[in-house]
Amino acid sequence: MADLSVLSGLRIGYAMTGSFCTFERSLQAAQELKNAGAQLLPIMSETASSVSTRFGTAQENVKKLADICGKEVITAIDSAEPIGPMSLTDLMIVAPCTSNTAAKLACGITDSAALMAVKSHLRSGKPVLLAVASNDSLLASAKNIGELFNRKSYYFVPMLQDDINKKPASLVAEFSLLPEAAAAAMKGIQLRPMIYHDIRKFP
């Protein structure tokens, strides 16, 4: 079992963007970080915090994250901007990180609370961990994710080809590995393998 002791007392920004089908797994990972002793600062993009889907209402999802973190969720750009100047975080996690978010990070676009949180956090060169969830990760989004692979300070939760037959271009972070990936990122290590498929399901 991975040594997660580095997470105890660690100040982690936990940002969620709009891959709603992975919210349950993301919230479970947030709880695991909390259980490991991390201090979580919750952030949600405006889309993630305002859109209701079959995976829960906006109000329910915001409340769940707030309850886990024990803090009010940041949902606006101006509220996320002080994160870097006030040195509020040691590690920034985006989970889930949509392909839209990844593209904007690659291009330096800052038009949501989650993107501002990452930008502000990065001003000090601190690590950012992305949990990608996108149906076109190996198509249109591949170049943007690839750009972030090569960008200093970015790390990734290992990604699973979740359905190589019905969705061959889809990659979804293995959220159960998020705490281990966070601990590795704090040591400057990218957890590997970075991309794989589950041979138990898809031989």
C-alpha positions as CSV (number, residue, x, y, z in Angstrom):
1,M,0.0,0.0,0.0
2,A,1.3,3.5,-0.9
3,D,2.6,5.7,1.9
4,L,0.1,8.6,2.1
5,S,1.7,10.2,5.2
6,V,2.7,13.2,3.1
7,L,-1.0,14.1,2.8
8,S,-1.4,14.7,6.5
9,G,-1.7,18.4,7.0
10,L,-1.3,19.1,3.3
11,R,-3.3,22.1,2.0
12,I,-5.1,20.9,-1.1
13,G,-7.3,22.9,-3.5
14,Y,-9.9,20.5,-4.7
15,A,-11.5,21.8,-7.9
16,M,-14.4,20.0,-9.7
17,T,-15.4,20.7,-13.3
18,G,-18.3,19.4,-15.4
19,S,-17.8,15.7,-16.0
20,F,-21.0,15.0,-14.0
21,C,-20.9,11.2,-14.4
22,T,-17.7,11.1,-12.4
23,F,-18.8,13.3,-9.5
24,E,-19.5,10.4,-7.2
25,R,-16.1,9.0,-7.7
26,S,-14.5,12.4,-7.3
27,L,-16.3,13.1,-4.1
28,Q,-15.2,9.7,-2.7
29,A,-11.6,10.5,-3.6
30,A,-12.0,13.9,-1.8
31,Q,-13.2,12.0,1.3
32,E,-10.2,9.7,1.1
33,L,-7.9,12.7,1.1
34,K,-9.7,14.1,4.0
35,N,-9.4,10.8,5.9
36,A,-5.7,10.9,5.2
37,G,-5.4,14.2,7.1
38,A,-5.4,16.6,4.2
39,Q,-7.0,20.1,4.5
40,L,-9.2,20.6,1.5
41,L,-10.2,23.9,-0.1
42,P,-13.2,23.2,-2.3
43,I,-13.7,24.9,-5.7
44,M,-16.2,24.2,-8.4
45,S,-16.4,25.7,-11.9
46,E,-19.5,27.8,-12.6
47,T,-20.8,24.9,-14.7
48,A,-20.2,22.3,-12.1
49,S,-21.8,24.3,-9.4
50,S,-24.9,25.4,-11.3
51,V,-26.0,22.6,-13.6
52,S,-28.4,19.9,-12.4
53,T,-28.2,16.5,-14.1
54,R,-29.3,12.9,-13.5
55,F,-26.2,12.6,-11.3
56,G,-27.6,15.1,-8.8
57,T,-28.8,18.6,-8.5
58,A,-26.4,21.5,-8.5
59,Q,-27.3,22.3,-4.9
60,E,-26.8,18.7,-3.8
61,N,-23.3,18.4,-5.4
62,V,-22.1,21.7,-4.0
63,K,-23.3,20.7,-0.5
64,K,-21.6,17.3,-0.7
65,L,-18.3,18.8,-1.5
66,A,-18.7,21.5,1.1
67,D,-19.6,18.9,3.7
68,I,-16.5,16.8,2.9
69,C,-14.2,19.7,3.0
70,G,-15.8,21.6,5.9
71,K,-15.6,24.8,4.0
72,E,-17.8,26.9,1.7
73,V,-17.2,26.0,-2.0
74,I,-15.5,28.7,-4.1
75,T,-17.6,29.1,-7.2
76,A,-16.5,32.5,-8.6
77,I,-13.4,33.7,-10.3
78,D,-12.8,36.6,-8.0
79,S,-13.0,34.3,-4.9
80,A,-10.4,31.9,-6.5
81,E,-7.9,34.7,-7.4
82,P,-6.4,35.1,-3.8
83,I,-5.4,31.4,-3.6
84,G,-1.9,32.1,-5.0
85,P,-1.2,35.5,-3.5
86,M,-2.3,34.3,0.0
87,S,-0.5,30.9,-0.5
88,L,-3.6,29.0,0.5
89,T,-2.6,25.7,-1.2
90,D,0.3,23.3,-1.4
91,L,-1.3,21.2,-4.1
92,M,-4.1,21.9,-6.6
93,I,-6.2,19.0,-7.8
94,V,-8.8,19.2,-10.6
95,A,-11.0,16.2,-10.4
96,P,-12.7,15.7,-12.7
97,C,-10.8,17.7,-15.3
98,T,-12.9,17.9,-18.5
99,S,-11.3,18.1,-21.9
100,N,-12.6,21.7,-22.1
101,T,-10.7,22.6,-18.9
102,A,-7.6,20.8,-20.1
103,A,-7.7,22.8,-23.4
104,K,-8.0,26.1,-21.6
105,L,-5.2,25.2,-19.2
106,A,-3.0,24.4,-22.2
107,C,-3.8,27.7,-23.8
108,G,-3.6,29.8,-20.6
109,I,-7.3,30.7,-20.6
110,T,-8.8,31.7,-17.3
111,D,-12.6,32.0,-17.5
112,S,-13.9,29.9,-14.6
113,A,-13.3,29.6,-10.8
114,A,-11.5,26.3,-11.4
115,L,-9.2,27.7,-14.0
116,M,-8.4,30.8,-11.9
117,A,-7.7,28.5,-8.9
118,V,-5.1,26.6,-11.0
119,K,-3.6,29.8,-12.5
120,S,-3.3,31.5,-9.1
121,H,-1.8,28.4,-7.4
122,L,0.8,28.0,-10.2
123,R,2.3,31.4,-9.7
124,S,4.6,29.8,-7.1
125,G,5.4,26.8,-9.2
126,K,3.5,24.4,-7.0
127,P,2.2,21.1,-8.3
128,V,-1.1,20.6,-10.1
129,L,-2.8,17.1,-10.3
130,L,-5.3,16.5,-13.0
131,A,-7.9,13.7,-13.0
132,V,-9.0,13.7,-16.7
133,A,-12.4,12.6,-17.7
134,S,-13.3,13.0,-21.4
135,N,-14.9,11.0,-24.2
136,D,-12.5,12.5,-26.8
137,S,-9.2,12.3,-24.9
138,L,-7.6,10.4,-27.7
139,L,-9.2,12.5,-30.5
140,A,-9.6,16.3,-30.5
141,S,-8.5,16.7,-26.9
142,A,-5.3,14.6,-27.3
143,K,-3.1,17.5,-28.3
144,N,-4.1,19.6,-25.3
145,I,-3.6,16.8,-22.8
146,G,-0.3,16.0,-24.5
147,E,0.7,19.7,-24.1
148,L,0.0,19.4,-20.4
149,F,2.0,16.1,-20.2
150,N,5.0,18.2,-21.1
151,R,4.3,21.2,-18.9
152,K,6.2,21.8,-15.7
153,S,4.3,21.4,-12.5
154,Y,1.5,19.2,-14.0
155,Y,0.8,15.7,-12.9
156,F,-1.9,13.2,-13.8
157,V,-4.0,10.6,-12.0
158,P,-3.5,7.4,-14.1
159,M,-6.1,7.2,-16.8
160,L,-8.2,4.2,-17.8
161,Q,-9.6,3.5,-21.2
162,D,-13.0,2.8,-19.7
163,D,-14.7,1.2,-22.7
164,I,-12.3,0.5,-25.6
165,N,-15.1,-1.0,-27.7
166,K,-17.9,1.5,-27.4
167,K,-15.8,4.6,-26.6
168,P,-12.3,3.9,-28.0
169,A,-11.2,7.5,-27.5
170,S,-12.4,7.9,-24.0
171,L,-10.1,8.2,-21.0
172,V,-11.2,8.5,-17.4
173,A,-9.0,8.9,-14.4
174,E,-8.8,6.0,-12.0
175,F,-10.1,8.0,-9.0
176,S,-9.2,5.3,-6.6
177,L,-5.5,6.1,-7.4
178,L,-6.0,9.8,-6.7
179,P,-4.6,9.9,-3.2
180,E,-1.6,7.9,-4.3
181,A,-1.1,10.2,-7.3
182,A,-1.3,13.2,-5.0
183,A,1.3,11.8,-2.7
184,A,3.6,11.1,-5.7
185,A,3.1,14.6,-7.1
186,M,4.2,16.2,-3.9
187,K,7.5,14.2,-4.3
188,G,7.8,15.4,-7.9
189,I,6.9,11.9,-9.3
190,Q,4.3,11.0,-12.0
191,L,2.5,7.9,-11.0
192,R,2.7,5.2,-13.7
193,P,1.4,3.7,-15.9
194,M,-0.3,6.9,-16.9
195,I,-2.7,5.3,-19.4
196,Y,-3.9,1.7,-19.5
197,H,-7.0,-0.4,-20.0
198,D,-8.5,-2.8,-17.6
199,I,-7.8,-6.3,-19.0
200,R,-10.3,-7.7,-16.5
201,K,-13.0,-6.0,-18.5
202,F,-11.6,-5.6,-21.9
203,P,-9.0,-8.4,-22.8
